[in-house]
Structures are given as C-alpha cells and as structure tokens.
Amino acid sequence: MLLGVIADDFTGASDIANTLAKGGMATVQFVGVPGKSAPADCEAGVVALKTRSIAASDAVAQSLAALEWLKAQGCRQFLFKYCSTFDSTPEGNIGPVAEALLAALDAPSAVVCPVFPTTGRTLYMGHLFVNGRLLSESGMEKHPLNPMTDPDIGRWLARQTKVGVGLVSYPTVRAGAEAIRAGLDAETAAGRRLIVADAIVDEDLFSLGEALDGAVLVTGGSGIALGLPRNFERQGLLGGAAAKVPAVTGPGCALSGSCSTATQAQVAAYAAGHPTLTILPGDLVEGRMSVAEALGFVETNLADLPMVTSTAAPETVAAAQDQYGREKVAGAIETFFGELAAGLVAKGVRRLAVGGGETSGAVITALHLDTLRIGGEIDPGVPALVSDGDPMLGLALKSGNFGATDFFEKALRAMETP
C-alpha cells in the first residue's frame, strides 16, 4: 500500500476512493480499522470511520488507530479526508484529528484543502464557496448536526486547534507547483503547521498534488487526491487499476436520511415514480413507526424498487430536535435505518442506494461489512460499491449534497452494470 486514507465518514470514504481509482490506483475501501492485512494488490487503502459528529477525543483515538494500521501496511503518504463543506463544530473534529496526526507522524505541516470543483466546492482567499455562494449562505448554515456559519476556513480551524494556521492564497496556487511548495515552506517556517490552500478548478488541485509529492500528511476533501496518483506513477510504483467489480442483480431499495436541499429534490424525483414510505422523526422517537412496518412496506412493493425516507425540510427537522433533543432524533433515525438495512438484506435485497453520510454509516455498520470494492462512477464523487462476502451486495453511498436529481434511479441501475 502506497497511500493510506483516513476518512471521517462512509460517503466521504467512497468519494475519495472513487477519485483515487479514477486516478489509476488499485483502491480498496475498508469499513473501520481492519483486523487483518490489506489485499496484496491494494495501492490505496481508504479506512472509513464514523467520526465526523462524535466527541473530538473519540474521533482522535479512532483516527490514530487507523493511522497505525495504515503505517503497518507500508504506506508512504497519509491523507485525512473530511467533507468538502468542512462539516465540523467550533470544538472539532477536523482540527483535533489533524493536530493528532501531525504529532503522530512527526510531520512539519499539512495542507488543508476541502475543495471539490466538480461539485461546486471552491476556496478563494481562504473562504469556502458552494456553487458560487459562501459556505455560510449555501444552506449548510442550517445543517442539523454541523451548521457551518463561517466560510473562513482558517478562522474556523483556528477555533479547533492549538497549532498555527496559515494560508497559500490563490495567486500562489495559480503560479504552479514550485510556487506552492515555496509558499508551504514559508508558512511552515513561520510556525503555521496547518496550511489552508486555495483552489478553484481541477488544474489547481493537480498543481497542489505535484507540490505535495513526498508530504507525509495531506488533509482535505476528495479533490485534494486528484493529483496524488501521478506522483506514484512518475516513480513507476503503480501496477494498474483493480479489476472491474462484478455486477449485482436482485431486489433493490433506496434509503434516504439526509435533509440537504439536493437530497430533498432527489427524493421528490424518485418518489414520483416509485413507492415511497416517508418516516417522520417523531414517529420513530415515540414508537409510532417500527422497522417491521417499514420492512412490510418494502416487501409489498419490492418489484418497483421502493424507497424509505426520513428526508424533510430543515425546519421540520429543527422542530423535532427542539421537541425531543438533537441527539435523540439523530440516534432514532440512524438506529432505524441500520436495523431496516439489515432486515432488508435478510429478506433478499441485494442493492441499496443510500442518501446521507450518517445514514450510510448506520447502514454499513449494521450490515457488518468490512471491505468494499470500487466500481464505476454514478455521479461525481459517488461510485458503485460491491461488498466482499456472502451475500455480495451492491451499494451506493451518497453524501447529502452530492448527486444529480435522478441519482437514486441511476444508482440502483448502475449496480447491475458497475
């Protein structure tokens, strides 16, 4: 293994695994810290954790455990992957994890770049934009778990960490890899160990990737991985992409727990043509809706690729959180979807398209999957996945704001020809 990735959620893990596989690296996604060695043909290993919204101390501990396993696989470079909208609170978890990884690797500094231009995430003078709007005006300021109210990534990061935070601004990035390298060196020499780097287009990320050749630690969204495979390719270290994953047929179902604007549109589009069961948070908290009832709905409509969803407008979610408490609502939804996914697979469902990072994490955890092979790209940042083991499952794990309006339809079909 050449490159080891520590991802803070399951959808982000498949996102960056997709980027690395497209870049020519034989890539495997691992669910949690594996208890055994990686496959011999794995050049990039992505350890998917569920640490985005847990206590910072727990996120640090799990990330360090992942780092130790990746080091044992022989990795030459390590990448801490977080969301391209920098999802975190003023208390963490991005800063604490990045700081702990710096210390564990004795790295002088690390770049910070959540950019992903293909999905509209860009960074200019340290300010994060989503589809041309400042992060704090993009809808992310209403996120139910990690409301992003400040687009200045350096300022947000400085609230979370004790190390100095620097910036390599866009004029330097546009000047190319040598200028970027000099900018990073200057910030490091000044004692700024977490260095935000601007980027607006893919070309900027390829320049950053070249400048990061040999850097022991990199942090960012999946876009920062665009240029990294080329460094290993130039050294003649890549043996070619992994074999094509097998097709998965059999019954399919869509599950959605995200409440992002994009997912709301995707759920509405899918519901127009497929049987859909909508779950309200209060129904779960108060026991008015059970997993058994949802399983019955899916079984009745299985031939028509049904959907079960708790997706709702932010104000609906906020009202439920005010009534029952944020953690109780989130826990009820995650528990429900995890148990539902396990029940669906037990009843013969073999294809699952899942919307939402927390929902995806709950589903994968409940299914006790440990290794996922990377298939073709469904939409930018979202590949088809195939699980090892028996039964073999086809999966698509979508971050809330990712995917076209017809994502769920495409995802379930793509698994049949990955």
Buried (B, 14 or more C-beta within 10 A) or exposed (E): BBBBBBBBBBBBBBBBBBBBBBBBBBBBBBBBBBEEEBBEEBBBBBBBBBBBBBEBEEBBBBBBBBBEBBBEBEBBBBBBBBBBBBBBBEEBBBBBBBBBBBEBBEBBBBBBBBBBBBBBBBBBEBBBBBEEEBBBEBBBBBBBBBEBEBBBBBEBBBBBBEBBBBBBBBEBBBEBBEBBBBBBBBBBEEEBBBBBBBBBEBBBBBBBBBBBBEBBBBBBBBBBBBBBBBBBEEEEEBEEBBEEBEBBEBBBBBBBBBBBBBBBBBBEBBBEEBBBBBBBBBBBBEEEBBBEEBBEBBBEBBEEBBBBBBBBEBEBBBBBBEEBEBEBBBBBBBBBBBBBBBBBBEEEBBBBBBBBBBBBBBBBBBBEBBBBBBBBBBBBBBBBBBBEEEEBBBBBBBBBBBBBBBBBBBBBBBBBEB
